[in-house]
Amino acid sequence: MNKRGRRHNNDYEEDRLSDLPDCVLLHIMSFLKTKYAVQTCILSKRWKNLWKHLPILTLYSSNFKVVSKILSHSTALQALNFYPLGFMVHPRLLKYIILYTLSRNVKQLEINLLCDVQHLPRCLFSSQLLTHLHLSVCRPNRDDITLFPNSLNMPALTKLSLRNFVFCVGDDGRVEPFSSCNKLNTLIIEKCQVVDKQNLCISSTTLVNLKIISWYNPPEASFKFELSTPSLCNFYFRGTPLQKLRGSKINLSSIKHVDFGVGLNSADSPLVLFNWLVELGNIESLTLSYSTLQVLSSIPDLLKIEFPSLRNLKSLKVKSFVPLCSIPVFRISADFLLQNSPSAEGSKYKHTLLMDYFFS
């Protein structure tokens, strides 16, 4: 009994965590806030310099000395996330973060700011090595704007996410900032606007995933967009549809998977949504929010309208807080959408109950 007890104590005292290889420990540490990862240096000699090899850092501090000291000791950084706390971020710190990213060949950068920033340093948008860029700027005064450049020179960029930016018309009268990103695969545009209500031209031969969120924009601030995206496969939209989809049949026919969440914020919304569904006739899967069903069902005599589209539809899903069988508009909308889709999974009344609390 005593021997078993001693063995148990020895097992308890054994430092099994430190026996793990560095790559495993670094992976575990990457889920920690950076300040906690740095604090592991006091555990033992083995841990003293381990944090310096972290490939991912997430910084919440707005203190220039703290941030610069941490970054100056990082030796293998591939991804940097900067979430400064509070509304005050000194321009010197922001510039330092960006210059550090560019000089150390960091591949992924995420910046979330709650401060007064009119322009980000222009050099950020000419990075030759960044592959992922996420920028979010929330200004204290809602009437102020943060401008996005008219063009990018980022040949390695594959994923771009923008939140709360304003696009300006270029010298040729067009807003087409993404056309030179020759490797762009995923584009996310959230709560952005276009000056003078001009169309935002989303032009890319490589774009596969497009996500547009303008749910919280008032109708007068929501922008219209034109697609020139022959490789686009997945289209996610939240907001108020304002116009017929603008793009060639080749561009729209490549879209296979659609996820819509629209609201009845405009008298034209039902008709515009209908036209969108007609234009997207080649899609194979369709996911709709409950509010989208309401908009669609508000079309008078919906079931009497001839609907030639969605012949290739294989999956129809609806995001709802309650069982869809209890929603009167579901059966009407399902009948309408599936009338030409014999390949749709299961019965036309079969539904998938999903939860979507934030319409995100």
N, C-alpha and C positions, 0 to 999 in steps of 0.2 A: 504493500500500500504506500509506504514511504517512497519507494523507488519510482512508482508511477507518479506520485506527487512531484518528485524532483524533476522527472522528465517533463511533466506538464509545465512546471515553472520555467525550465530551460527553454521549452518551445515558446512560452509567453515572452521571455526576455529576448529571444532571437530577433534580430532586425531583418526580417524577410524583405521589407520594402527596399532597403538599400542594396539587396542582392540582385534586384532587377536590372537589366541592361539600361544604359543611358537613354536609348531611343524610347523605351517604354515609360521611363520616368518623365521624360520630356513631354510625351504625349499626355500623360496624366496632368502634369503641371500646366499644360496649355489651356486646361479648362478653368484654371484659377484666375482670379484677378491678379494683375501683374504685381501689385504690392505684396500679396501673399506668396507668390512664386519667388519673389526676391528674398523674402524673409526666410526661405528654406536654407539660405546660405549659413545660418547659425547652427544647423543641425549637426554637422560633422564636416571633416575635411572633404569627404566624398561629395557633399552637397555645396561646398563653398562657391564653386564657379559654375555649377550645373545650369543655373537659371540663365546664364549669359548665352547659352546655346539654344534657347527657346526659339523656334521658328515663327511663333505667333506671340505678339504682345498686345494687350488691351490696356490702354492708359485712360484713367479718369481724372488725373490731376491737371490743374491749370497753372501749377507752379513751374516756372521755367527751369529752375535749378534741379528740381526733382526729375522732370521729364528728360532734360538733357543728360543728367547723370546716368539714368537708366539706359538711354539709347546709346550713350558713348561706350557702354560696356557690352552691348549686344554684338554678337559675332556671326550669327547665322540667321538673321531675321529675314523672313519671307513675306510675312503679313503683319500689318500694323493697323490697329483699331484705336481711334482717338475720340473719346467721349468726355470732353472737359466738363466739369461740374460748374453750374452757375452761368450767368449771362455775361460774364466778363472774361474774355480771352484776349490776351495782348496780341496784337498783330505780329510782334516779334516771335512769339511762341508758335503761332500758326505757320509763319514763314519757315521757321526752323524745322517743324515737322515735315513740311513738304520738301524742303531742300535735302533733309536727311533721307527721305524716301527715295528721291531721285539719285542721290550720290551713292547710296548703299545698295542699289539695284533691288530694292524691295518690289515684289511682284504684285502684292495686293494691298490696297489702302482703303480704309473706311474712316470717314470723318463725319461726325454728327455735332453740329454747332448750335448753341442757343445764344446767339449774340448778334451784334450789328456788323454785318459783313456785306459790303456792296460788291466787292470783287475778290475772287481768290487769285493768288499769284498766277500769272499767265503761264509760267514755266510748267505748272502742273499739267496743263493740257497739251504739252508737247513731249511728254515722257515716251521714250522709245522702248521701255521695258515693262511698264505696268500692264498687267493682264486683267485685273479686277479693280474697279473704282466705284466706290459708293460715297455719294456726297449728299448730306442733308443739312440745310440751313434754315433754322426757325428764328426769325427776327422778332424782338420785343414789340416793335411797332408794325402792325399788319399792313400799313400803307406803304412801308418801305419795301424795296425789292432787292434781290440779289441776282445780278445778270449772269447769264451763261454765255460763253464765247460763241461766235458765229460759226467757228470751225475748229476741228480737233486735228492734231497731228500725233496720233497714238497708234502706230502700226501693229503693236502687240496686243491691244485691248480686245478682250473677248466678252467681258461683262461690264455693263455700265448701269448704275442705278442713281437716279437724280430725284431730289425731293425739295420742293419750295424754291425752284428757280424760275427765272423769267427769260424767255428767248426773244431776241431782237431781230428785226428784219435786216438782212445784209444789203450790200450795195446793189444787188440785182433784184431786190424786192422779195426775196425768198428767205425762208428760215429752214436751212438744211444743214444742221451741224454734224451729222453722223456719217456722211457719205464717204469720207476719207478713211474711216476705220475699216480696213480691209479684212479684219478677222472677227469683227463684232458678231457674237452669237446670241447674246441675251441683252435686252434693253428694258429697263424699268423706269417709267416716268410717273411720278406721284406728286399731286398738288402743284403742278407747274402751270404757267400761263404764257401766253404769247402776246407781245405788244401789238396794239392796234387790231387785235382779233384776227391776225393773219393766220394762214394755215401753216402748221408745222409739217414739213416734208420729212418723212422718215424714209430715208433712202439707204439701202444696204443690200448687197448681193449675197451676204453671208448670214444675215439675221434669221434665226430660227425661232426664238422666243420673244414675244412682245407683251409687255404688261403695262397698261395705262390705268392709273387710278386718279380720278378727279371727283370722287364722291362728295368731298366737302367743299368743292368749288361752287360758288353761285353760278347760275347759267350764263350770266354775262361775262364771267371770267373763264369759263371752260373753253378750251381751244379746240379748233378743228384740225384734223390731220389728214395727210395724204400719204398713201403707202406706195412705195416702190421697193418691194421686198420679195423677190421671186422665190426665195428659199424659206419664207416664213411658214412655220408649221403649227405653232401654238400661239393663240391670241387670247389674252385675258384682259377684260375691260370692266371697270367700275366707274359709274358716273352717269351723265345724261347724254344720250346719243343726240348729236346736233344736226347731222346731215347724212346723206347717202355716203357709203364708203367710197372714197376716192382712190382708185387704183385700177390697173389693167386687169383683165380677166385672168391673165397668167399669174399675176401677183396674188389675187384672191383665191384662185383655185388650188394653190399650194397649201392653204390653211386646212389642217385636218382636225384640230382639237380647239374648241372654243369654250370659254368660261365667261358668262355675262352676269353682271349684277347692275341693273339699271333702275332708275326711279322715275316716277311720273312728275318730273320737275318742269316739263314743258308740254304744251298742248300737242306738239308734233312728235313727242316721244314714241307713242305707239306705232305710228306710220313709219318713222325712221327705223325703229327696231325691226319691224316687218321687212323693210327693204334690206336691212343688214342680213337677215336670215336668208333672204332670196339670193343675195350676192354670194353668200357663203355656202353655196349649194353642195360643195364637195366634201364637207366636213364629215368625220367619222364618229366623233363624240361631242356631245353638247351638255354643258353643265350650266344650270340657271339658278339664280336666287329666287326666293319666294316673291320678292318685289318685281322681278322680271316677269314672272307669271301674271302678276296683277296688271302690269303695263300691257302685256300681250292680250290678255283677256278683255281689256277695255275697248278693243276694236269692235265696233258694232257687227253683229252677225258673223263672227269669226269663222264658224264652221261652214259657212256658205261660200267662203272665199277659196278660190282655187289656189293651191299652194304646190308649185311644181318642184320645190327644192327638197333637200335632205334625203335623196334617194340612197345615199351611201351610209346613212346614219346607222351605227351599230350600238351606241350607248347613249341613253338620256338619263341624266341625274339632276335632281333638284335639291338645293340646300334649303332646309327649313327647320324651324324650331319645333314644329309639331308634326305628327304623322300626316302624310300628304293625302291620305284617303279622307281626312276630315276637312280638306280645303276644296271648296266647290270649284274654284278656277283651275285646279290641277287637272281634273278630268277633261275639261273643255280644251285647255292648252295642250294636253298630251294627245288628245284625238287629232287636233290640228297639226301638231308637229310631226306626228308619226304616220300620217295618212299615206305617205309615199315611202315608208321605211320598213319594208317587210323583214329586214335583217336585224332590226333593233332587238336588243337582248330582252327575252322574256315577253310577257304580255304588255300591251300598251298601257295598262293600268299599273304595272309593276313599278315600284318606286324604290329609290335608295334614300334613306333618311340620313342626312349629314347635318353637322352643326357648323354654323358660320357666324359667330357672335359679332365679329367686327367687319364683316363684308370685305375681308382682306384678300 
